Amino acid sequence: MSDLFLFFYKYGIYLGDINSDQILIKKNRDKITPIVIDGLGTRRYGLKLIIISNFTVLARRKLVKKWRKLEYELGVL
């Protein structure tokens, strides 16, 4: 899970509605890979989405906040 978080953080990717139902685990012979299933687009187009999409600092801040909630939900913390 930490590799997934680091990838999102590095590239400033924010998933607004991430929860445990949207993470699948792919198991290979010697490796487990988390895969995120997320809907395309958004229901709320507007200034907030434009700002978060264009400023990675804000996207990262929101990602950290949401990721903590996800880890709590999954029992990682």
Steps between C-alpha positions, in 0.01 A plus 500: 500500500784739570630459143158595370486807724850607395406471133191717547694749711792525258276581205247709692211263433198554722216250517205678653291199590758234583388230742569134567241388243711652223826318572556156358794276578666324208703199607778369279734215582727701725344846511184670621397817318221736609287634213267797531167492320363852471217652303579725210418866523313669777152603595615845607681699237601838628767725640597260781571218254699731273713624790574153638574367151747775418681546832679185613564649844126508568446157345772355722356661812156357428650162412680479836178579685293246306773235519504516881127430503547212256775344712280528808213336310728215390646459850853587387549765772 
